[in-house]
Amino acid sequence: MVSLNERKYPINYLEYENTDVYEDSMLINIEEGHTFVEIPESKEFSFKGHSYTITYEKTKETQLKVTVKAVMSYENIEPDQYPEFRKYVKDVLDTRKQFIAFK
């Protein structure tokens, strides 16, 4: 969907999604005596009714809570909006490549 450099037709988002909101929380636990040394920065992105947030919260010395929330819009994405939408999707996907380090 976002691999093309340009589009000639709108993206009908209803063809790709049937959910308005995705929300997921994960607890990452490490063994006592270890500590988190690298925690990514929380991020937030938005585009035309779509939004994506990922937050990292150290709840204990050995526990990290990661929360992801994505809100979808069913509004079509027009060809002239595609470059901005493509950047939004790339930014969201790049958050999945971040590392959490502990020692």
N, CA, C and O atoms as a GROMACS GRO file, in nm:
protein
  412
    1MET      N    1   0.082  -0.119   0.000
    1MET     CA    2   0.000   0.000   0.000
    1MET      C    3   0.086   0.126   0.000
    1MET      O    4   0.050   0.223  -0.066
    2VAL      N    5   0.197   0.128   0.069
    2VAL     CA    6   0.278   0.250   0.074
    2VAL      C    7   0.411   0.231   0.000
    2VAL      O    8   0.502   0.311   0.016
    3SER      N    9   0.421   0.126  -0.080
    3SER     CA   10   0.546   0.104  -0.150
    3SER      C   11   0.559   0.187  -0.277
    3SER      O   12   0.670   0.209  -0.326
    4LEU      N   13   0.448   0.234  -0.329
    4LEU     CA   14   0.452   0.318  -0.449
    4LEU      C   15   0.500   0.458  -0.414
    4LEU      O   16   0.478   0.507  -0.303
    5ASN      N   17   0.566   0.522  -0.511
    5ASN     CA   18   0.608   0.660  -0.489
    5ASN      C   19   0.495   0.759  -0.513
    5ASN      O   20   0.492   0.867  -0.454
    6GLU      N   21   0.401   0.722  -0.600
    6GLU     CA   22   0.287   0.809  -0.622
    6GLU      C   23   0.165   0.723  -0.654
    6GLU      O   24   0.178   0.607  -0.692
    7ARG      N   25   0.048   0.782  -0.636
    7ARG     CA   26  -0.078   0.712  -0.664
    7ARG      C   27  -0.160   0.795  -0.761
    7ARG      O   28  -0.155   0.918  -0.763
    8LYS      N   29  -0.237   0.722  -0.841
    8LYS     CA   30  -0.326   0.789  -0.936
    8LYS      C   31  -0.472   0.784  -0.889
    8LYS      O   32  -0.556   0.858  -0.939
    9TYR      N   33  -0.502   0.695  -0.792
    9TYR     CA   34  -0.637   0.677  -0.742
    9TYR      C   35  -0.638   0.687  -0.590
    9TYR      O   36  -0.537   0.658  -0.526
   10PRO      N   37  -0.750   0.727  -0.532
   10PRO     CA   38  -0.758   0.737  -0.386
   10PRO      C   39  -0.742   0.600  -0.318
   10PRO      O   40  -0.770   0.496  -0.378
   11ILE      N   41  -0.698   0.603  -0.195
   11ILE     CA   42  -0.697   0.483  -0.110
   11ILE      C   43  -0.830   0.482  -0.037
   11ILE      O   44  -0.859   0.573   0.041
   12ASN      N   45  -0.910   0.380  -0.061
   12ASN     CA   46  -1.035   0.362   0.011
   12ASN      C   47  -1.001   0.284   0.137
   12ASN      O   48  -0.988   0.162   0.133
   13TYR      N   49  -0.987   0.354   0.248
   13TYR     CA   50  -0.936   0.291   0.370
   13TYR      C   51  -1.025   0.179   0.421
   13TYR      O   52  -0.977   0.090   0.492
   14LEU      N   53  -1.152   0.181   0.387
   14LEU     CA   54  -1.242   0.073   0.429
   14LEU      C   55  -1.203  -0.062   0.369
   14LEU      O   56  -1.244  -0.166   0.420
   15GLU      N   57  -1.126  -0.061   0.261
   15GLU     CA   58  -1.078  -0.186   0.203
   15GLU      C   59  -0.966  -0.248   0.285
   15GLU      O   60  -0.936  -0.367   0.270
   16TYR      N   61  -0.904  -0.170   0.372
   16TYR     CA   62  -0.788  -0.216   0.448
   16TYR      C   63  -0.816  -0.236   0.596
   16TYR      O   64  -0.747  -0.315   0.662
   17GLU      N   65  -0.914  -0.167   0.650
   17GLU     CA   66  -0.940  -0.170   0.794
   17GLU      C   67  -1.087  -0.193   0.823
   17GLU      O   68  -1.174  -0.153   0.746
   18ASN      N   69  -1.113  -0.258   0.936
   18ASN     CA   70  -1.251  -0.271   0.983
   18ASN      C   71  -1.260  -0.242   1.133
   18ASN      O   72  -1.357  -0.278   1.198
   19THR      N   73  -1.157  -0.176   1.185
   19THR     CA   74  -1.151  -0.141   1.325
   19THR      C   75  -1.117   0.007   1.338
   19THR      O   76  -1.034   0.059   1.263
   20ASP      N   77  -1.180   0.074   1.433
   20ASP     CA   78  -1.155   0.217   1.453
   20ASP      C   79  -1.030   0.245   1.536
   20ASP      O   80  -0.957   0.340   1.510
   21VAL      N   81  -1.007   0.160   1.638
   21VAL     CA   82  -0.898   0.184   1.733
   21VAL      C   83  -0.830   0.052   1.767
   21VAL      O   84  -0.895  -0.050   1.793
   22TYR      N   85  -0.699   0.056   1.767
   22TYR     CA   86  -0.619  -0.055   1.818
   22TYR      C   87  -0.547  -0.003   1.941
   22TYR      O   88  -0.491   0.106   1.940
   23GLU      N   89  -0.550  -0.081   2.048
   23GLU     CA   90  -0.476  -0.042   2.168
   23GLU      C   91  -0.414  -0.167   2.227
   23GLU      O   92  -0.480  -0.269   2.243
   24ASP      N   93  -0.286  -0.158   2.259
   24ASP     CA   94  -0.213  -0.273   2.311
   24ASP      C   95  -0.115  -0.225   2.418
   24ASP      O   96  -0.047  -0.124   2.399
   25SER      N   97  -0.109  -0.296   2.527
   25SER     CA   98  -0.012  -0.267   2.633
   25SER      C   99   0.069  -0.392   2.659
   25SER      O  100   0.017  -0.503   2.663
   26MET      N  101   0.198  -0.372   2.678
   26MET     CA  102   0.289  -0.483   2.706
   26MET      C  103   0.372  -0.448   2.829
   26MET      O  104   0.414  -0.334   2.846
   27LEU      N  105   0.395  -0.546   2.912
   27LEU     CA  106   0.486  -0.529   3.024
   27LEU      C  107   0.612  -0.607   2.992
   27LEU      O  108   0.607  -0.727   2.964
   28ILE      N  109   0.725  -0.540   2.998
   28ILE     CA  110   0.854  -0.604   2.976
   28ILE      C  111   0.921  -0.612   3.113
   28ILE      O  112   0.951  -0.511   3.176
   29ASN      N  113   0.942  -0.734   3.158
   29ASN     CA  114   1.004  -0.757   3.289
   29ASN      C  115   1.144  -0.814   3.270
   29ASN      O  116   1.164  -0.905   3.189
   30ILE      N  117   1.238  -0.762   3.344
   30ILE     CA  118   1.373  -0.817   3.344
   30ILE      C  119   1.404  -0.866   3.485
   30ILE      O  120   1.339  -0.826   3.581
   31GLU      N  121   1.502  -0.951   3.496
   31GLU     CA  122   1.537  -1.011   3.624
   31GLU      C  123   1.592  -0.906   3.722
   31GLU      O  124   1.654  -0.808   3.682
   32GLU      N  125   1.566  -0.930   3.849
   32GLU     CA  126   1.623  -0.844   3.954
   32GLU      C  127   1.773  -0.837   3.935
   32GLU      O  128   1.836  -0.935   3.895
   33GLY      N  129   1.830  -0.724   3.964
   33GLY     CA  130   1.974  -0.704   3.949
   33GLY      C  131   2.011  -0.645   3.813
   33GLY      O  132   2.123  -0.598   3.795
   34HIS      N  133   1.918  -0.648   3.719
   34HIS     CA  134   1.940  -0.587   3.589
   34HIS      C  135   1.870  -0.452   3.588
   34HIS      O  136   1.783  -0.425   3.670
   35THR      N  137   1.910  -0.368   3.494
   35THR     CA  138   1.848  -0.237   3.482
   35THR      C  139   1.834  -0.200   3.335
   35THR      O  140   1.915  -0.241   3.252
   36PHE      N  141   1.733  -0.123   3.304
   36PHE     CA  142   1.716  -0.073   3.167
   36PHE      C  143   1.818   0.038   3.145
   36PHE      O  144   1.828   0.132   3.225
   37VAL      N  145   1.893   0.029   3.037
   37VAL     CA  146   1.993   0.132   3.006
   37VAL      C  147   1.956   0.213   2.883
   37VAL      O  148   2.012   0.319   2.859
   38GLU      N  149   1.861   0.163   2.804
   38GLU     CA  150   1.818   0.236   2.686
   38GLU      C  151   1.669   0.213   2.666
   38GLU      O  152   1.624   0.102   2.638
   39ILE      N  153   1.593   0.321   2.682
   39ILE     CA  154   1.448   0.317   2.661
   39ILE      C  155   1.416   0.419   2.552
   39ILE      O  156   1.454   0.536   2.562
   40PRO      N  157   1.347   0.376   2.447
   40PRO     CA  158   1.314   0.470   2.338
   40PRO      C  159   1.228   0.585   2.388
   40PRO      O  160   1.161   0.576   2.491
   41GLU      N  161   1.231   0.691   2.311
   41GLU     CA  162   1.147   0.807   2.338
   41GLU      C  163   1.004   0.775   2.296
   41GLU      O  164   0.982   0.713   2.192
   42SER      N  165   0.907   0.818   2.375
   42SER     CA  166   0.767   0.804   2.334
   42SER      C  167   0.744   0.891   2.211
   42SER      O  168   0.805   0.997   2.196
   43LYS      N  169   0.655   0.845   2.120
   43LYS     CA  170   0.633   0.917   1.994
   43LYS      C  171   0.485   0.925   1.964
   43LYS      O  172   0.405   0.842   2.008
   44GLU      N  173   0.450   1.029   1.888
   44GLU     CA  174   0.312   1.049   1.846
   44GLU      C  175   0.312   1.103   1.703
   44GLU      O  176   0.386   1.196   1.670
   45PHE      N  177   0.227   1.044   1.618
   45PHE     CA  178   0.215   1.086   1.480
   45PHE      C  179   0.067   1.098   1.445
   45PHE      O  180  -0.017   1.031   1.504
   46SER      N  181   0.037   1.185   1.348
   46SER     CA  182  -0.102   1.195   1.303
   46SER      C  183  -0.106   1.234   1.156
   46SER      O  184  -0.014   1.298   1.104
   47PHE      N  185  -0.213   1.193   1.092
   47PHE     CA  186  -0.239   1.227   0.954
   47PHE      C  187  -0.388   1.215   0.927
   47PHE      O  188  -0.444   1.106   0.938
   48LYS      N  189  -0.453   1.323   0.892
   48LYS     CA  190  -0.590   1.326   0.843
   48LYS      C  191  -0.684   1.230   0.919
   48LYS      O  192  -0.744   1.142   0.858
   49GLY      N  193  -0.696   1.247   1.048
   49GLY     CA  194  -0.786   1.164   1.128
   49GLY      C  195  -0.724   1.035   1.179
   49GLY      O  196  -0.782   0.969   1.265
   50HIS      N  197  -0.608   0.999   1.129
   50HIS     CA  198  -0.534   0.883   1.179
   50HIS      C  199  -0.439   0.934   1.288
   50HIS      O  200  -0.385   1.044   1.277
   51SER      N  201  -0.420   0.854   1.390
   51SER     CA  202  -0.317   0.890   1.489
   51SER      C  203  -0.254   0.763   1.544
   51SER      O  204  -0.316   0.657   1.546
   52TYR      N  205  -0.130   0.777   1.587
   52TYR     CA  206  -0.054   0.665   1.641
   52TYR      C  207   0.033   0.718   1.754
   52TYR      O  208   0.106   0.816   1.737
   53THR      N  209   0.025   0.653   1.869
   53THR     CA  210   0.113   0.688   1.980
   53THR      C  211   0.176   0.561   2.035
   53THR      O  212   0.114   0.455   2.041
   54ILE      N  213   0.299   0.574   2.076
   54ILE     CA  214   0.368   0.467   2.147
   54ILE      C  215   0.436   0.532   2.266
   54ILE      O  216   0.512   0.628   2.251
   55THR      N  217   0.409   0.480   2.385
   55THR     CA  218   0.467   0.536   2.508
   55THR      C  219   0.543   0.427   2.583
   55THR      O  220   0.507   0.310   2.580
   56TYR      N  221   0.648   0.470   2.649
   56TYR     CA  222   0.731   0.382   2.730
   56TYR      C  223   0.731   0.438   2.872
   56TYR      O  224   0.768   0.554   2.894
   57GLU      N  225   0.690   0.356   2.967
   57GLU     CA  226   0.683   0.401   3.106
   57GLU      C  227   0.750   0.298   3.196
   57GLU      O  228   0.708   0.183   3.203
   58LYS      N  229   0.855   0.341   3.262
   58LYS     CA  230   0.924   0.253   3.356
   58LYS      C  231   0.841   0.250   3.484
   58LYS      O  232   0.840   0.347   3.560
   59THR      N  233   0.773   0.139   3.509
   59THR     CA  234   0.684   0.129   3.624
   59THR      C  235   0.756   0.081   3.750
   59THR      O  236   0.714   0.112   3.862
   60LYS      N  237   0.863   0.005   3.730
   60LYS     CA  238   0.951  -0.040   3.839
   60LYS      C  239   1.092  -0.040   3.782
   60LYS      O  240   1.112  -0.020   3.663
   61GLU      N  241   1.186  -0.062   3.866
   61GLU     CA  242   1.325  -0.068   3.820
   61GLU      C  243   1.344  -0.181   3.718
   61GLU      O  244   1.428  -0.172   3.630
   62THR      N  245   1.264  -0.288   3.731
   62THR     CA  246   1.278  -0.403   3.643
   62THR      C  247   1.156  -0.424   3.553
   62THR      O  248   1.135  -0.533   3.500
   63GLN      N  249   1.075  -0.320   3.536
   63GLN     CA  250   0.954  -0.335   3.455
   63GLN      C  251   0.931  -0.211   3.368
   63GLN      O  252   0.941  -0.098   3.415
   64LEU      N  253   0.900  -0.236   3.242
   64LEU     CA  254   0.873  -0.129   3.147
   64LEU      C  255   0.737  -0.157   3.082
   64LEU      O  256   0.712  -0.267   3.033
   65LYS      N  257   0.650  -0.057   3.084
   65LYS     CA  258   0.520  -0.070   3.019
   65LYS      C  259   0.524   0.004   2.886
   65LYS      O  260   0.559   0.122   2.879
   66VAL      N  261   0.489  -0.068   2.780
   66VAL     CA  262   0.486  -0.011   2.646
   66VAL      C  263   0.339  -0.010   2.602
   66VAL      O  264   0.273  -0.114   2.602
   67THR      N  265   0.290   0.106   2.564
   67THR     CA  266   0.151   0.118   2.521
   67THR      C  267   0.147   0.175   2.379
   67THR      O  268   0.212   0.275   2.349
   68VAL      N  269   0.071   0.108   2.294
   68VAL     CA  270   0.054   0.150   2.156
   68VAL      C  271  -0.095   0.174   2.133
   68VAL      O  272  -0.179   0.090   2.167
   69LYS      N  273  -0.126   0.290   2.075
   69LYS     CA  274  -0.264   0.320   2.039
   69LYS      C  275  -0.266   0.377   1.898
   69LYS      O  276  -0.195   0.472   1.866
   70ALA      N  277  -0.350   0.315   1.815
   70ALA     CA  278  -0.366   0.362   1.677
   70ALA      C  279  -0.514   0.387   1.652
   70ALA      O  280  -0.598   0.301   1.677
   71VAL      N  281  -0.545   0.505   1.603
   71VAL     CA  282  -0.682   0.543   1.569
   71VAL      C  283  -0.688   0.558   1.417
   71VAL      O  284  -0.606   0.627   1.357
   72MET      N  285  -0.788   0.492   1.358
   72MET     CA  286  -0.803   0.493   1.213
   72MET      C  287  -0.912   0.590   1.169
   72MET      O  288  -1.006   0.619   1.243
   73SER      N  289  -0.897   0.638   1.049
   73SER     CA  290  -1.000   0.720   0.985
   73SER      C  291  -1.042   0.646   0.858
   73SER      O  292  -0.959   0.591   0.786
   74TYR      N  293  -1.170   0.646   0.830
   74TYR     CA  294  -1.218   0.580   0.709
   74TYR      C  295  -1.229   0.675   0.591
   74TYR      O  296  -1.280   0.639   0.485
   75GLU      N  297  -1.181   0.795   0.610
   75GLU     CA  298  -1.182   0.893   0.502
   75GLU      C  299  -1.081   0.851   0.395
   75GLU      O  300  -0.970   0.809   0.426
   76ASN      N  301  -1.121   0.864   0.268
   76ASN     CA  302  -1.029   0.829   0.160
   76ASN      C  303  -0.904   0.915   0.166
   76ASN      O  304  -0.906   1.030   0.211
   77ILE      N  305  -0.795   0.858   0.119
   77ILE     CA  306  -0.670   0.932   0.107
   77ILE      C  307  -0.652   0.959  -0.042
   77ILE      O  308  -0.635   0.867  -0.122
   78GLU      N  309  -0.655   1.085  -0.077
   78GLU     CA  310  -0.650   1.126  -0.216
   78GLU      C  311  -0.507   1.119  -0.269
   78GLU      O  312  -0.411   1.127  -0.192
   79PRO      N  313  -0.492   1.102  -0.400
   79PRO     CA  314  -0.358   1.090  -0.458
   79PRO      C  315  -0.263   1.203  -0.419
   79PRO      O  316  -0.144   1.179  -0.398
   80ASP      N  317  -0.312   1.326  -0.409
   80ASP     CA  318  -0.223   1.438  -0.373
   80ASP      C  319  -0.183   1.434  -0.225
   80ASP      O  320  -0.088   1.501  -0.186
   81GLN      N  321  -0.255   1.357  -0.144
   81GLN     CA  322  -0.222   1.342  -0.001
   81GLN      C  323  -0.130   1.223   0.024
   81GLN      O  324  -0.077   1.207   0.134
   82TYR      N  325  -0.111   1.141  -0.078
   82TYR     CA  326  -0.035   1.017  -0.062
   82TYR      C  327   0.108   1.037  -0.010
   82TYR      O  328   0.149   0.963   0.079
   83PRO      N  329   0.186   1.133  -0.061
   83PRO     CA  330   0.322   1.149  -0.007
   83PRO      C  331   0.324   1.173   0.144
   83PRO      O  332   0.408   1.117   0.215
   84GLU      N  333   0.232   1.255   0.193
   84GLU     CA  334   0.226   1.280   0.338
   84GLU      C  335   0.180   1.156   0.414
   84GLU      O  336   0.232   1.127   0.522
   85PHE      N  337   0.083   1.082   0.358
   85PHE     CA  338   0.038   0.958   0.420
   85PHE      C  339   0.150   0.855   0.423
   85PHE      O  340   0.169   0.784   0.523
   86ARG      N  341   0.224   0.846   0.314
   86ARG     CA  342   0.337   0.752   0.306
   86ARG      C  343   0.441   0.783   0.415
   86ARG      O  344   0.493   0.691   0.478
   87LYS      N  345   0.469   0.910   0.436
   87LYS     CA  346   0.564   0.949   0.542
   87LYS      C  347   0.509   0.910   0.680
   87LYS      O  348   0.583   0.860   0.764
   88TYR      N  349   0.380   0.934   0.702
   88TYR     CA  350   0.315   0.896   0.828
   88TYR      C  351   0.333   0.745   0.855
   88TYR      O  352   0.373   0.705   0.964
   89VAL      N  353   0.303   0.664   0.755
   89VAL     CA  354   0.315   0.518   0.771
   89VAL      C  355   0.460   0.479   0.796
   89VAL      O  356   0.487   0.394   0.881
   90LYS      N  357   0.554   0.539   0.725
   90LYS     CA  358   0.696   0.508   0.747
   90LYS      C  359   0.737   0.544   0.889
   90LYS      O  360   0.807   0.466   0.955
   91ASP      N  361   0.695   0.661   0.937
   91ASP     CA  362   0.729   0.702   1.075
   91ASP      C  363   0.673   0.601   1.176
   91ASP      O  364   0.741   0.565   1.272
   92VAL      N  365   0.549   0.557   1.155
   92VAL     CA  366   0.488   0.459   1.245
   92VAL      C  367   0.567   0.328   1.241
   92VAL      O  368   0.600   0.273   1.346
   93LEU      N  369   0.598   0.279   1.123
   93LEU     CA  370   0.671   0.153   1.111
   93LEU      C  371   0.811   0.163   1.170
   93LEU      O  372   0.861   0.066   1.227
   94ASP      N  373   0.874   0.279   1.159
   94ASP     CA  374   1.008   0.298   1.216
   94ASP      C  375   1.007   0.285   1.369
   94ASP      O  376   1.109   0.249   1.427
   95THR      N  377   0.894   0.315   1.434
   95THR     CA  378   0.891   0.300   1.581
   95THR      C  379   0.904   0.154   1.620
   95THR      O  380   0.946   0.124   1.732
   96ARG      N  381   0.869   0.063   1.531
   96ARG     CA  382   0.880  -0.081   1.558
   96ARG      C  383   1.025  -0.129   1.552
   96ARG      O  384   1.054  -0.243   1.590
   97LYS      N  385   1.115  -0.045   1.505
   97LYS     CA  386   1.255  -0.083   1.490
   97LYS      C  387   1.342  -0.035   1.608
   97LYS      O  388   1.463  -0.056   1.608
   98GLN      N  389   1.281   0.029   1.705
   98GLN     CA  390   1.357   0.084   1.818
   98GLN      C  391   1.400  -0.029   1.912
   98GLN      O  392   1.336  -0.133   1.920
   99PHE      N  393   1.509  -0.004   1.982
   99PHE     CA  394   1.564  -0.105   2.073
   99PHE      C  395   1.545  -0.062   2.218
   99PHE      O  396   1.550   0.056   2.252
  100ILE      N  397   1.522  -0.162   2.302
  100ILE     CA  398   1.520  -0.145   2.446
  100ILE      C  399   1.639  -0.226   2.497
  100ILE      O  400   1.650  -0.345   2.467
  101ALA      N  401   1.726  -0.162   2.572
  101ALA     CA  402   1.845  -0.231   2.620
  101ALA      C  403   1.847  -0.236   2.771
  101ALA      O  404   1.801  -0.144   2.839
  102PHE      N  405   1.902  -0.347   2.824
  102PHE     CA  406   1.920  -0.361   2.968
  102PHE      C  407   2.051  -0.434   2.992
  102PHE      O  408   2.105  -0.501   2.904
  103LYS      N  409   2.102  -0.418   3.114
  103LYS     CA  410   2.224  -0.492   3.150
  103LYS      C  411   2.215  -0.540   3.292
  103LYS      O  412   2.307  -0.604   3.342
   0.00000   0.00000   0.00000
